[in-house]
Amino acid sequence: MKRDVQEGQARCLAHLGRHMEALEIAANLENKATNTDHLTTVLYLQLAICSGLQNLEKTIFCLQKLISLHPFNPWSWGKLAEAYLNLGPALSASIASSQRQNTFTSSNKTVLSSFPHSGKDCILCFPETVPESSVLSVEASVRNGQKTEKAFKNSQNCVTGKGEAVLIETQMKACASLIRTRLLLQFTQSQQTSFALEKNLRTQQEIEDKMKSFSFKEDTLLWIAEVMGEDIVQEKIKEEVHSEVKNIGSAALTALVTASSKEFEDKWFRKIKDHFCPFENQFHTEIQILA
């Protein structure tokens, strides 16, 4: 009963906009969870709070923890795909802002390096009216400024390339999550009837429509489906559906969920990323060349 009351308090606080207080209660409930049923409930609570907070990173991590606990739940995978899709525009806006800032910084540094003095000390005369040494100094400064500008442009190109790689990688994760959602729905549709089957088929059609927005080729999508469906077998699905509540204690429960987004994404997406997204290695190579 105490857990139920605290969960109700957290939901009320989230509804009132006091999300951080709600998250504190949820974190306390997670630490005190002693079985899989308790942990599942508190993870859904955290998901609701983070969704209300509109924090995509925390929302994604909550979904990843839920999927770690229940990897054959198609609806959690579908929500994860949606979160990745929503993360794309946010990343695009962040990259565009970074590019504008880099451009402004590059321009300022170029001007400053070309004319290192300011006010009365700045030599802005024609060459024939100043000493030869001063002219050479200005020319050297201009050359240095050009080199600086070139270096900034190269750095900006690297940042742009890295940003585009991150966007493509996020799109790949969304695509893979959608494909796994569809695979799980297809696997269970033969056991469903009435409104459950109708919702299943409608969701599959929505996934098909969303897949058209991706630029991946058909053979690429087939390969992703093969990777994301490797563990989908009758025995494992049956075990998940009919699994009993496990009273294993908080320490053992911690080991059941992912410790970080990186750990989750390495497990589920690393194989796909290494095959189709070798952008990280390319970025590090460019950095080494510039250095």
PyMOL commands that set and color helices and strands:
alter all, ss='L'
color gray80, all
select helices_A, chain A and resi 2-15+19-32+36-53+56-69+74-114+119-121+127-129+132-191+194-211+218-228+234-241+249-254+261-276+279-290
alter helices_A, ss='H'
color red, helices_A
deselect
rebuild
show_as cartoon
